[in-house]
Amino acid sequence: MNYQETLNYLYESTPMFQQVGKSAYKEGLSNTLALDEHFNHPHNNFKTIHVAGTNGKGSCSHTLAAILQSAGYRVGLYTSPHLVDFRERIRVNGTPVSEEYVVNFVERERCFFEPLAPSFFELTTALAFNYFSQQKVDVAIIEVGLGGRLDCTNIIHPDLSIITNISFDHTQFLGNTLALIAAEKAGIMKEGIPVVVGETTNETKPVFINKAKEAKAPLFFAEEEQLLQGYEMDESGFWHYHTADYPELTGELGGLCQLKNSNTILLAVKLLKQAGYQIAPEAIEAGFSKVCELTGLMGRWQRLGSAPTIVCDTGHNVGGMTYIAEQLRRQKYEKLHIVMGMVNDKDISGVLALLPKEAVYYFTKASVKRALHETELKELAGKAGLNGSTYPDVPQAFEAAKANASENDFIFVGGSSFIVADLMTYLTK
């Protein structure tokens, strides 16, 4: 099989949550443990940092990877979902895993894993851990796929655990209260391993405290440390951060949510230094200011054009969209155009209630089976006071928005990671 045939095989033969949702979710670690034993526990061959949370996992993971790369470490990075190419999920010092490695791994190992019938994510995690071991990485940043306690990444024994925040998402698996969701994500805590929690609520903080005591894990709350003392944004959309330790700290990621993420990252770096990691101030400054260049990160309040201004963001739940809606309100424009699509297992009404009513909407759907049909989205949006037209796919919706926008207008594309993925795929063709 060539690379594309191998991907088609993976997508069709292993259930992929990105495409089909709930039916791809496999509770428990039995498959993961079987794969791990078969490959002789490759994750024991490198240091790890484990990152969980509802929102902000990707930004924190990529920025930490960029910082450690800049400090001279050989860094693996495992994240999900991908936007354009499967290989984005597995990187070493920013370079995606090779097509050849993916093809050879599947051809060599399919006789073993086919009888197991693993999920797409279970198999991808095994592939990633094997690749990092083969590539002799010093440390790998491992992003949790879903939840934490039963996530197949939870076999690692990291130097540091990070839980960015808790809000409502994947409630069909993780529970329908913030406390229940927090308990699942706190399942990544390990005995003696420091834990950074980025944000808490009155409902989640006691959960973290109790779980940390139970696990005998040192617990640190980024909100209480407040290492980020001040900030302002320049005309280019970069944050300029004020901290006691790093006077020249510029953040390339311009979303409002990055203020919380950056405080979490600064505390994580402080604890890593205490654990023996050699991280100079210059490496931290480079990691913050060049994260996209160093790691290939896309889709976080990413500016794609000017006159009109075009921005996309992968935020897709109430927690993420709260920041996006506020940031949209802060923009200067004559007219706001929003290309919008969602998947059918999210709190759609909750997200729509946050969005600006004065915008012109271009309702569409992503090219995944979970995508909500554009006419249904338009109907739900109408009940929230949002008006616009429907388009069968993202490229047509995006081109319609561009055709209708003047140079002083603002076009936002989002509502789902998969909407942004379809946009990026279209723009790179």
C-alpha positions in Angstrom: 0.0 0.0 0.0 1.1 3.6 -0.6 0.6 6.3 2.0 -2.9 7.3 0.9 -4.0 3.7 0.7 -2.6 3.1 4.2 -4.6 6.1 5.5 -7.8 4.8 3.8 -7.2 1.4 5.4 -6.7 3.0 8.9 -9.8 5.2 8.5 -12.0 2.3 7.3 -10.8 -0.6 9.4 -10.2 1.2 12.8 -13.1 3.3 14.2 -12.1 6.9 14.0 -13.7 9.3 16.6 -12.9 12.3 14.4 -15.2 10.8 11.7 -17.9 8.8 13.5 -17.9 9.9 17.1 -19.4 7.7 19.9 -19.2 4.4 18.0 -15.4 4.8 17.8 -14.9 5.3 21.6 -13.6 2.2 23.4 -13.6 2.4 27.1 -10.8 0.7 29.0 -7.1 0.2 28.4 -7.0 -3.5 27.5 -6.2 -2.9 23.8 -3.6 -0.2 24.8 -1.9 -2.5 27.3 -1.8 -5.3 24.7 -0.3 -3.1 22.1 2.2 -1.7 24.6 3.3 -5.1 25.7 3.7 -6.2 22.0 6.0 -3.3 21.3 7.9 -3.8 24.5 6.7 -0.6 26.3 8.4 2.0 24.0 7.1 4.9 26.1 9.6 3.9 28.8 12.5 5.0 26.5 11.9 8.7 26.8 10.7 11.3 29.3 7.1 12.6 28.9 4.8 15.5 29.8 1.1 14.7 29.9 -1.5 17.4 28.9 -5.2 17.1 29.6 -8.1 19.5 29.7 -11.2 20.6 27.8 -9.7 23.5 26.0 -6.1 24.8 25.5 -4.4 21.4 25.3 -3.1 22.0 21.8 -1.8 25.5 22.5 -0.1 24.4 25.7 1.4 21.3 24.2 2.8 23.0 21.1 4.2 25.9 23.1 5.9 23.6 25.6 7.3 21.6 22.7 8.6 24.8 21.1 10.2 25.9 24.3 12.0 22.6 24.9 13.1 22.4 21.3 14.6 25.9 21.7 16.3 24.7 24.8 18.1 22.0 22.8 16.0 19.0 23.6 14.9 16.5 20.9 11.1 16.7 21.4 8.3 14.4 20.4 4.8 15.9 20.1 1.6 13.9 20.0 -1.6 15.8 19.5 -5.1 15.3 17.9 -7.1 15.8 15.7 -5.1 16.7 12.6 -6.3 19.4 10.3 -4.9 18.6 6.8 -2.6 15.5 7.1 -2.6 12.6 9.6 1.1 13.1 10.1 0.5 16.4 12.0 -0.4 14.3 15.0 3.1 12.9 15.4 6.1 15.2 15.2 9.8 15.3 16.3 11.2 18.8 16.6 8.3 20.0 14.5 8.8 17.6 11.6 5.9 15.3 11.0 6.4 11.5 11.0 7.3 10.3 7.5 4.8 8.7 5.2 7.2 5.8 4.8 7.2 5.1 8.6 3.4 5.1 8.7 3.1 2.7 5.7 5.8 0.3 7.1 4.3 0.3 10.6 0.9 -0.7 9.4 2.1 -3.3 6.9 4.5 -4.8 9.5 2.1 -4.9 12.4 -1.4 -5.5 10.9 -1.3 -9.2 11.5 -1.0 -8.5 15.2 -3.4 -5.6 15.7 -6.2 -6.7 13.3 -7.5 -9.4 15.7 -7.4 -6.8 18.5 -9.7 -4.5 16.5 -8.3 -1.4 18.2 -9.7 2.1 17.7 -8.0 4.5 15.4 -6.6 6.5 18.4 -5.4 3.4 20.2 -3.4 2.3 17.1 -2.2 5.8 16.4 -0.9 6.2 20.0 1.0 2.9 19.7 2.5 4.2 16.4 3.5 7.5 18.0 5.2 5.9 21.0 7.1 3.5 18.8 8.2 6.4 16.5 9.4 8.5 19.4 11.4 5.6 20.8 12.9 4.9 17.4 13.8 8.6 16.9 15.4 8.7 20.4 13.6 11.7 21.6 14.6 13.2 24.9 11.1 14.1 25.9 7.6 13.8 24.4 4.6 16.1 25.0 1.6 13.8 25.0 -1.8 15.3 24.6 -4.7 13.3 26.0 -7.2 12.3 23.4 -10.5 12.2 25.4 -10.9 12.6 29.1 -7.9 11.2 31.0 -8.5 8.3 33.3 -9.3 5.8 30.6 -7.5 7.5 27.7 -5.0 5.3 26.0 -2.2 7.8 26.6 -2.6 7.3 30.4 -0.1 4.4 30.5 2.8 6.9 30.6 4.6 7.9 33.8 5.4 11.6 33.1 7.7 14.2 34.7 4.8 16.6 34.8 1.0 16.4 34.4 -1.0 19.4 33.2 -4.8 19.9 33.2 -5.6 23.1 31.4 -9.3 23.7 32.4 -12.7 22.0 32.6 -15.8 22.9 30.7 -18.6 20.9 29.1 -17.6 18.7 26.2 -17.9 14.9 25.4 -20.5 14.7 28.2 -21.8 11.4 26.9 -18.5 9.8 28.0 -17.1 12.0 30.8 -20.3 13.0 32.7 -22.8 15.8 32.7 -21.4 17.9 35.5 -18.1 19.8 35.8 -17.2 17.8 38.8 -17.6 14.5 37.0 -15.6 15.8 34.0 -12.9 17.0 36.3 -12.7 13.6 38.0 -12.1 11.9 34.6 -9.4 14.4 33.6 -7.8 14.2 37.0 -7.3 10.5 36.3 -4.0 11.4 34.7 -2.5 12.2 38.2 0.3 9.8 39.2 1.9 9.3 42.6 4.7 11.8 43.3 4.3 13.5 39.9 3.6 17.3 40.1 0.3 18.5 38.5 -0.4 21.9 37.1 -4.0 23.0 36.9 -4.6 26.0 34.7 -8.1 27.1 35.6 -10.7 26.0 38.2 -14.2 26.6 39.3 -15.9 26.2 42.7 -17.1 22.9 41.4 -13.8 21.5 40.0 -11.2 22.7 42.5 -12.2 20.4 45.3 -12.1 17.5 42.9 -8.5 18.3 42.0 -7.5 18.7 45.6 -9.1 15.4 46.6 -7.7 13.5 43.6 -4.2 14.9 44.2 -4.3 13.8 47.9 -5.5 10.4 46.9 -2.7 10.0 44.3 -0.1 11.7 46.5 0.6 14.1 43.7 2.0 17.6 44.4 -0.7 20.0 43.1 -0.2 23.6 41.8 -2.8 26.0 40.6 -1.7 28.4 37.9 -4.4 30.9 39.0 -2.8 31.2 42.4 0.7 31.7 41.1 -0.1 34.5 38.7 3.3 34.4 36.9 1.7 36.4 34.1 1.5 39.9 35.6 0.2 42.0 32.7 -0.2 42.0 28.9 -1.2 44.1 25.8 -1.7 43.2 22.2 0.2 44.9 19.3 -1.2 45.8 15.9 0.0 42.5 14.5 -2.1 40.5 16.9 0.8 39.3 19.1 0.6 39.4 22.9 3.3 41.2 24.8 3.5 39.6 28.3 4.8 41.2 31.5 6.4 38.7 33.9 9.0 39.0 36.6 11.4 36.6 35.0 11.1 37.2 31.2 11.1 40.9 30.2 10.9 40.2 26.4 8.1 37.6 26.3 6.0 37.9 23.1 3.2 35.4 22.3 2.6 34.5 18.7 -0.8 33.0 19.5 -3.2 35.9 19.6 -6.4 34.4 21.0 -7.8 35.7 24.3 -7.7 32.2 25.7 -3.9 32.4 25.4 -3.7 34.6 28.5 -4.8 31.7 30.7 -2.8 29.2 28.6 0.4 31.3 29.0 0.0 31.5 32.7 -0.3 27.7 32.8 2.7 27.2 30.5 4.9 29.6 32.7 4.1 27.5 35.8 4.8 24.3 33.9 8.2 25.6 32.8 9.0 26.6 36.4 8.3 23.1 37.6 10.2 21.5 34.8 13.3 23.6 35.7 12.9 22.5 39.3 12.8 18.9 38.0 16.2 19.4 36.3 15.3 20.5 32.8 17.8 23.1 31.5 15.6 25.9 30.0 17.2 29.3 29.5 15.1 32.5 29.3 16.0 32.8 25.6 14.4 29.3 24.9 11.2 30.4 26.6 11.1 33.6 24.6 11.7 31.7 21.4 9.1 29.1 22.2 6.4 31.7 22.8 7.2 33.9 19.8 7.8 31.1 17.2 5.5 28.3 18.2 3.8 28.0 14.8 7.1 27.9 13.0 8.7 25.5 15.4 5.9 23.0 15.7 3.5 23.5 12.8 0.6 24.6 14.9 -2.4 25.8 13.0 -5.9 27.1 13.6 -5.6 29.0 16.9 -7.0 32.5 16.1 -4.9 32.2 12.9 -4.9 35.2 10.6 -5.2 34.0 7.0 -5.7 37.4 5.2 -6.2 41.1 5.4 -8.5 43.5 3.5 -10.7 41.8 4.5 -9.3 40.4 7.7 -9.7 36.6 7.7 -9.3 34.6 10.9 -10.0 31.0 11.7 -10.1 29.2 15.1 -10.7 25.6 16.1 -12.7 26.4 19.2 -15.8 24.3 19.2 -17.5 24.1 22.6 -19.1 26.7 25.0 -15.8 27.1 26.9 -13.8 27.8 23.7 -16.5 29.9 22.0 -16.9 32.2 25.0 -13.3 33.5 24.3 -13.9 33.7 20.5 -17.2 35.6 20.9 -15.5 38.1 23.2 -12.6 38.5 20.8 -14.9 39.0 17.9 -16.6 41.8 19.8 -13.3 43.6 20.2 -12.4 43.6 16.5 -12.8 46.7 14.3 -14.7 46.2 11.1 -17.6 47.5 8.9 -19.3 44.2 8.7 -18.7 40.8 10.3 -19.1 37.6 8.2 -19.0 34.2 10.0 -18.6 30.9 8.2 -20.0 28.5 10.6 -20.4 24.7 11.0 -20.6 22.3 13.9 -20.7 18.6 14.7 -23.9 17.0 16.0 -22.6 15.9 19.4 -21.8 19.4 20.8 -23.9 21.8 22.8 -25.0 23.6 19.6 -27.6 25.9 21.2 -25.1 26.9 23.9 -22.6 27.9 21.3 -25.0 29.7 19.1 -26.3 31.7 22.1 -22.8 33.3 22.4 -22.4 34.5 18.9 -23.0 38.1 17.6 -26.4 38.6 16.2 -25.3 41.5 13.8 -23.0 39.2 11.8 -23.9 37.7 8.4 -23.7 33.9 8.6 -22.7 31.3 6.1 -24.0 28.0 7.5 -22.1 25.0 6.2 -21.0 21.5 7.1 -17.6 19.8 7.4 -16.7 16.6 5.4 -17.1 14.3 8.4 -20.0 12.0 9.2 -20.6 13.8 12.5 -21.2 17.1 10.8 -24.6 18.8 11.5 -26.4 19.5 8.2 -26.3 23.1 7.3 -30.1 23.5 7.0 -30.5 22.2 10.5 -27.8 24.5 11.8 -29.5 27.4 10.1 -32.8 26.5 11.8 -31.2 26.3 15.2 -29.3 29.5 14.6 -32.5 31.3 13.6 -34.0 30.5 17.0 -30.9 32.2 18.5 -31.4 35.3 16.3 -28.6 34.5 13.9 -29.4 34.9 10.2 -27.7 33.9 7.0 -27.6 31.4 4.1 -26.6 27.8 3.7 -23.8 26.2 1.7 -23.1 22.5 1.1 -19.4 22.7 2.0 -16.8 24.9 3.5 -15.1 26.1 0.3 -18.4 27.4 -1.1 -19.3 29.1 2.1 -15.8 30.7 2.4 -15.9 31.9 -1.2 -19.3 33.4 -0.7 -18.1 35.3 2.4 -15.1 36.6 0.5 -17.3 37.7 -2.4 -19.6 39.6 -0.1 -16.9 41.2 2.1 -15.4 44.6 1.6 -11.8 45.4 2.5 -12.8 46.8 5.9 -14.8 43.7 6.8 -13.9 40.8 9.0 -14.4 37.1 8.1 -14.3 34.5 10.8 -14.3 30.8 10.0 -15.0 28.3 12.8 -17.4 26.4 15.0 -15.6 23.1 14.7 -12.0 21.8 14.2 -13.3 20.1 11.1 -14.6 23.3 9.5 -11.1 24.7 10.0 -9.6 21.5 8.6 -11.7 21.7 5.5 -10.7 25.3 5.0 -7.0 24.6 5.4 -7.3 21.7 3.0 -9.0 23.9 0.5 -6.4 26.7 0.9 -3.4 24.3 0.5 -4.6 22.8 -2.7 
